Amino acid sequence: MTEPSQPYSNLLHRSREIGLIDSASQLLSWDQETYMPPDSLTFRAEQLAHLGGWTHRLFTKPEVGDWINACEDHGFPADSDEVANVREWRRAYDRKTKVPAELVEELQRAQAFAREAWMEARQKSEFPIFQPHLEKLLQLSLRMADCWGYEQSRYDALLESYEPGARTVALKTLFSELRPVIAELGRIAGERSARLPADMLRGQYPIAAQQAFNREVAEALSFDFKAGRIDTTAHPFCSGIGPGDCRLTTRYNEADFTESLYGILHEAGHGMYEQGLRREAHGTPLGSAASLGIHESQSRLWENHVGRSRTFWEHWLPRAAKYFPELTRFSPEEVHASVNRVEPSFIRVEADEVTYDLHIILRFEIETRLIEGTLKVADVPHVWNEEFEKLMGLKVPNDALGCLQDIHWSFGSFGYFPTYMLGNLNASQLFHRATADLPDLQSQLGHGDYSSMLGWLRSKVHQHGQRFEPLQLMRSATGEATQARYHLDYLRVKFGKVRDLAS
């Protein structure tokens, strides 16, 4: 790093101060998801609102704009840490100064109460319990979008919070091209999978044994438990609270150990990204993930390209059988076939690799209609059920298996879901390039040696933080901006050839 100017030093100090406060907010949010007593909800909402408003006011003070201006005029080297940090501070400052702190606080309060309402609604499978909260979050999100501004779609303003540079019109085009290809591949793969019993691996898998096995796998991948932990929640997530503190969660099904296992593989992918960010840069853009589409690429790569491979089960089945003796009757090929069985299903986080993307397309279409004003919140369950049946050929039996299954809308996270599809595309592209760069990679993975894979990701993705914008990061890591063809090729090779309907 070059010798910093005083304005840059001021920005570093302010950014790190905000990082500390944000970490406290993350811890409070994690606690709300895991151990918070129910009667503390009102107080927790005020805590989160206060901290959110505090950091907003700290960053939007006029002197912050003056410091950014001075840094932009300073003449730092183009490839320096300073230029990358200042670029992202400018992006954040220009957006945050358009939003009043009171709106930030109101959104934080609404999120806290909506999360609890979503939990109750999901447990009872009654959308009306959640509906007024979703209506409020939608209106607050529309106000935020109008404050930020946009050129074509309000949804663009919301996308920018999760995937800088992404635009609604481009995603609509991409998804419309991918939809028929994936649907056709899903049909073909589903017909082949029908030969396998859907309940082949179902049995009795004690939660304690699942926890022990999941931890062993996560440790082998190199998730650092001195700097992390695993807890239980209704919806799996990873929370990067700060350097040395990254928390994973999953949920357990005693009849199916793979539900929690793949939850942990997924969240450990997120966690290893968080643990791979530069500790000394915490609180600055260089200590933060590039985008959610990049973040999701890490979880999908470890969950699917590694965890659902045949070599994974050739290595891990003997160990799994130590925890779950009934698995001794299966071969690695049989377990591999079972965990890759393709069949339309209701729950996104349990979906197979092929039909998973259809879940994202559905959510994206519903979200854009909500934001663009062509769909009312009250009509979401009906539209969800109708469109889901068109996509998957399944009638949704209740709201819990339909529009209430994901937690994201209770956070007002409109614009988040498309990053899951981008994560799939990025994961396939990154794994393809890693395989080319590391000729012995498949052999290493087959022996349970994940060090080269993780080292490659550390070098190409993790260490950079927000030095590059998402598409630039993909160019740096793979030589190309994000391309759909690597993901489609991966699915074709794994699940069977299919005519390219997008061409």
BARO-108936 format. One record per residue (C-alpha): y, z, x; residue in three letters. Coordinates in steps of 0.5 Angstrom, whole numbers, plus 500, padded with zeros to 3 digits. Example, Ala and Ser with C-alpha at 12.3 -4.5 7.8 and 13.67 -1.06 7.14 Angstrom:
BEGIN
491516525ALA
498514527SER
This chain:
BEGIN
500500500MET
507498503THR
512503503GLU
515505496PRO
522505494SER
524511490GLN
524508483PRO
517506485TYR
515513487SER
519516480ASN
514511476LEU
508514480LEU
510521478HIS
512519471ARG
505515470SER
501520473ARG
504526469GLU
503522463ILE
495521465GLY
494528465LEU
497529458ILE
493523456ASP
487526459SER
488533455ALA
488528449SER
482525451GLN
478532452LEU
481534445LEU
478528442SER
471528445TRP
471535443ASP
473533435GLN
467528436GLU
462534439THR
463541438TYR
470542434MET
469547428PRO
471544421PRO
476549420ASP
480547426SER
482540424LEU
489541421THR
491544428PHE
487539432ARG
491533428ALA
498537430GLU
495538437GLN
494530438LEU
500528434ALA
504532439HIS
501530445LEU
501523443GLY
509523441GLY
510527448TRP
507522452THR
511516448HIS
517519449ARG
516521457LEU
515513458PHE
520510453THR
526514456LYS
531509459PRO
531511466GLU
523508466VAL
526502464GLY
531502470ASP
526504475TRP
522498473ILE
528493473ASN
529496480ALA
522495482CYS
522488480GLU
528487484ASP
525490490HIS
521484493GLY
514488494PHE
509483497PRO
506479491ALA
499481492ASP
501489493SER
498495489ASP
506496487GLU
506489484VAL
500490480ALA
502497477ASN
509494476VAL
507488472ARG
503493467GLU
508498467TRP
513493464ARG
508490459ARG
507497457ALA
514499457TYR
516493453ASP
511495447ARG
512502447LYS
520502447THR
519498440LYS
515503437VAL
519510435PRO
515516437ALA
515519430GLU
510513428LEU
506514434VAL
505521431GLU
504519424GLU
498515427LEU
495520431GLN
495525425ARG
492520420ALA
487518425GLN
485525426ALA
484526418PHE
481519417ALA
475521422ARG
473527418GLU
474523412ALA
469517415TRP
464522417MET
464525410GLU
464518407ALA
458515411ARG
454521410GLN
455521402LYS
455513403SER
461513398GLU
467508401PHE
472511396PRO
472518400ILE
475514406PHE
479508402GLN
485512402PRO
485514409HIS
483507411LEU
489504407GLU
494509410LYS
491507417LEU
492499415LEU
499500413GLN
501504420LEU
498499424SER
502493420LEU
508497422ARG
506498429MET
505490429ALA
511489426ASP
515493431CYS
511490437TRP
512483434GLY
508477434TYR
509469434GLU
503467430GLN
499472427SER
500480426ARG
493481429TYR
495478435ASP
500484436ALA
494489435LEU
489485440LEU
494486445GLU
493493445SER
485492447TYR
485485450GLU
491483453PRO
493475452GLY
487474447ALA
490470441ARG
487470434THR
487463433VAL
483462439ALA
478467437LEU
477464430LYS
476457434THR
471460439LEU
467464433PHE
467458429SER
464454434GLU
459460436LEU
457462429ARG
452456427PRO
449456434VAL
447464434ILE
445463427ALA
440458428GLU
438461435LEU
437467431GLY
433464425ARG
428460431ILE
427467435ALA
426471428GLY
421466426GLU
417467433ARG
418475432SER
415475426ALA
409475429ARG
410482432LEU
410488427PRO
417491426ALA
414498427ASP
410497433MET
413503437LEU
414507432ARG
411514433GLY
413521434GLN
418522440TYR
421529441PRO
428529442ILE
428534448ALA
423529451ALA
428523450GLN
433527453GLN
430528459ALA
427521460PHE
434518458ASN
437522464ARG
432520469GLU
434513467VAL
441514467ALA
441517474GLU
437512477ALA
442507475LEU
447511479SER
451515473PHE
453521477ASP
452527473PHE
456531477LYS
462528474ALA
459527467GLY
454529462ARG
451527455ILE
452530448ASP
450528441THR
454525436THR
454521430ALA
457514433HIS
455513441PRO
461513445PHE
463514452CYS
470518454SER
473517461GLY
477524461ILE
479523468GLY
476523475PRO
470527476GLY
469528468ASP
466522464CYS
462524458ARG
457520454LEU
454521447THR
448518444THR
444519437ARG
437521437TYR
431518432ASN
425522433GLU
421516430ALA
424511435ASP
426513442PHE
429506444THR
435508439GLU
437513444SER
435510450LEU
439503449TYR
445508447GLY
445511454ILE
444505457LEU
450502454HIS
454508455GLU
452509462ALA
455502463GLY
461504461HIS
461511464GLY
459507471MET
465503470TYR
470509469GLU
466513475GLN
468506479GLY
475506478LEU
479509484ARG
480516483ARG
487516487GLU
490511482ALA
488515476HIS
494515471GLY
496508474THR
494501472PRO
490501478LEU
486507476GLY
485504469SER
480499466ALA
482491466ALA
481491458SER
476493453LEU
472486453GLY
471487461ILE
469494459HIS
464492454GLU
461487459SER
459493463GLN
455496458SER
452490455ARG
450488462LEU
446494463TRP
444495456GLU
441488455ASN
441484462HIS
438490466VAL
435494460GLY
432489456ARG
428485461SER
421485463ARG
422487470THR
425494467PHE
419495463TRP
414494468GLU
418499472HIS
419504467TRP
413504462LEU
409509467PRO
415514467ARG
416513459ALA
409514458ALA
409521462LYS
414523457TYR
411520451PHE
404519452PRO
403515446GLU
406509450LEU
400509454THR
397504449ARG
402499450PHE
403494456SER
410492459PRO
409486456GLU
408489449GLU
414494450VAL
418488452HIS
417484446ALA
418489442SER
425491444VAL
427484444ASN
424483437ARG
429479433VAL
430480426GLU
437481422PRO
438488421SER
444492418PHE
446497423ILE
450493429ARG
449498435VAL
441497433GLU
442490433ALA
438485437ASP
441481442GLU
442475438VAL
444477431THR
449482434TYR
454477435ASP
454476428LEU
456483426HIS
462482430ILE
464475427ILE
463479420LEU
468485422ARG
473480426PHE
473476419GLU
474482415ILE
480485420GLU
484479420THR
484478412ARG
486485412LEU
492485417ILE
494478414GLU
494481407GLY
489476404THR
484482403LEU
485489400LYS
482495402VAL
479497396ALA
475490396ASP
472491403VAL
465494400PRO
464488396HIS
467483401VAL
462486406TRP
456486402ASN
457479400GLU
459476407GLU
453480410PHE
448477406GLU
451470407LYS
450471415LEU
444475415MET
440474409GLY
440481407LEU
443485401LYS
446491403VAL
443497399PRO
449502400ASN
456503404ASP
453507410ALA
449501412LEU
455497410GLY
462497411CYS
462505413LEU
457504419GLN
462504425ASP
467509427ILE
473504429HIS
477503423TRP
477511422SER
482510429PHE
486505426GLY
483500431SER
484494428PHE
483488434GLY
478492437TYR
471489435PHE
473482438PRO
472485445THR
465486443TYR
464479443MET
468478449LEU
464483453GLY
457479451ASN
460473454LEU
463476460ASN
456480461ALA
452474461SER
457470466GLN
458476471LEU
450477471PHE
449470472HIS
454470478ARG
451476481ALA
444473481THR
447467485ALA
450472490ASP
444476490LEU
438472491PRO
433478492ASP
437482485LEU
431480481GLN
426483485SER
430489487GLN
431491479LEU
424490478GLY
423496483HIS
428500480GLY
433499485ASP
440498482TYR
444499488SER
446492489SER
447490482MET
452496482LEU
455495488GLY
457488486TRP
460490480LEU
464496484ARG
466490489SER
468485483LYS
470489477VAL
471496478HIS
475497484GLN
481493481HIS
483497475GLY
488493472GLN
490489478ARG
488482475PHE
489481467GLU
482480464PRO
481472465LEU
484473472GLN
479478474LEU
473474471MET
476468475ARG
476473481SER
469475480ALA
465469478THR
470463480GLY
471461472GLU
475464466ALA
471467461THR
466461458GLN
461462452ALA
456457455ARG
453462460TYR
451467454HIS
449461450LEU
444459456ASP
442466457TYR
440467449LEU
436460449ARG
432461456VAL
430468453LYS
429467446PHE
428459446GLY
431453446LYS
436451440VAL
440445439ARG
447446441ASP
451445434LEU
457447438ALA
457440442SER
